[in-house]
């Protein structure tokens, strides 16, 4: 019984750590995008347009992506840039690929 409790507690604890890591990654992404694109961080949400934003020059978006690659230790292939329509799309892509690279 004690072993089952410890396994259950460990699973809950590790799930919580994953949720915190995902939240931290999302906040980091939003902060980098805000800084690189010259936007107030409060305006950067998951639904904020990124690559699909016609007001942001392409090179500004690419510069933000290079900064994210360096900070998040991940490679973002140029062929995938069109997938990052919103900040949420980009955050989801990075979290998903960080998990696959850590395995």
Beta strands, then each sheet from edge to edge (+ up, - down):
end
